[in-house]
Amino acid sequence: MVLPGALPWAGAVYDGASESAGEARHFAADFMERLQRAYRLVLSTKVIGAVQLVVSELVTNVCKHAPGPCALDLVLIDRSLEIRVWDSSFDVPVAQAPDPGRVGRHGLEIVTALCGAIDVRREPVGKRVKVRIPLVGAPA
């Protein structure tokens, strides 16, 4: 949904079930496709894949570690896509030290590698995780 004069934005709510990460990944891909058409952006498949991967990792973390639903917002700001995920847990996620021998629990490492920084804030009903991915491409 985009309001006149507002930043291009889309949001969705998921129930936290195991299918939520896949649904969020598809939602992000659809949003990126709509942005490309509406704003005549040229985005590489690498950038679109990075957005899908980050969304999937963040929503997967919610499904594994936070009870109940989560919300996802995608916002085009300048030449970046801001990804915001809200959940009901007050626990702040902590990326573990890289360990190639560890099976699983690499999600925040992946997100940090793709986004550079993760902003986590406690909210009245849980927490919000926010990241930005630079978009390579400009309006035509």
Secondary structure in CASP SS format (residue, H / E / C, confidence):
PFRMAT SS
TARGET T0000
AUTHOR 0000-0000-0000
METHOD secondary structure of the structure
MODEL  1
M C 1.00
V C 1.00
L C 1.00
P C 1.00
G C 1.00
A C 1.00
L C 1.00
P C 1.00
W E 1.00
A E 1.00
G E 1.00
A E 1.00
V E 1.00
Y E 1.00
D C 1.00
G C 1.00
A C 1.00
S C 1.00
E C 1.00
S H 1.00
A H 1.00
G H 1.00
E H 1.00
A H 1.00
R H 1.00
H H 1.00
F H 1.00
A H 1.00
A H 1.00
D H 1.00
F H 1.00
M H 1.00
E H 1.00
R H 1.00
L H 1.00
Q H 1.00
R H 1.00
A H 1.00
Y H 1.00
R C 1.00
L C 1.00
V C 1.00
L C 1.00
S C 1.00
T H 1.00
K H 1.00
V H 1.00
I H 1.00
G H 1.00
A H 1.00
V H 1.00
Q H 1.00
L H 1.00
V H 1.00
V H 1.00
S H 1.00
E H 1.00
L H 1.00
V H 1.00
T H 1.00
N H 1.00
V H 1.00
C H 1.00
K H 1.00
H H 1.00
A C 1.00
P C 1.00
G C 1.00
P C 1.00
C E 1.00
A E 1.00
L E 1.00
D E 1.00
L E 1.00
V E 1.00
L E 1.00
I E 1.00
D C 1.00
R C 1.00
S E 1.00
L E 1.00
E E 1.00
I E 1.00
R E 1.00
V E 1.00
W E 1.00
D E 1.00
S C 1.00
S C 1.00
F C 1.00
D C 1.00
V C 1.00
P C 1.00
V C 1.00
A C 1.00
Q C 1.00
A C 1.00
P C 1.00
D C 1.00
P C 1.00
G C 1.00
R C 1.00
V C 1.00
G C 1.00
R C 1.00
H C 1.00
G H 1.00
L H 1.00
E H 1.00
I H 1.00
V H 1.00
T H 1.00
A H 1.00
L H 1.00
C H 1.00
G C 1.00
A C 1.00
I C 1.00
D E 1.00
V E 1.00
R E 1.00
R E 1.00
E E 1.00
P C 1.00
V C 1.00
G E 1.00
K E 1.00
R E 1.00
V E 1.00
K E 1.00
V E 1.00
R E 1.00
I E 1.00
P E 1.00
L C 1.00
V C 1.00
G C 1.00
A C 1.00
P C 1.00
A C 1.00
END
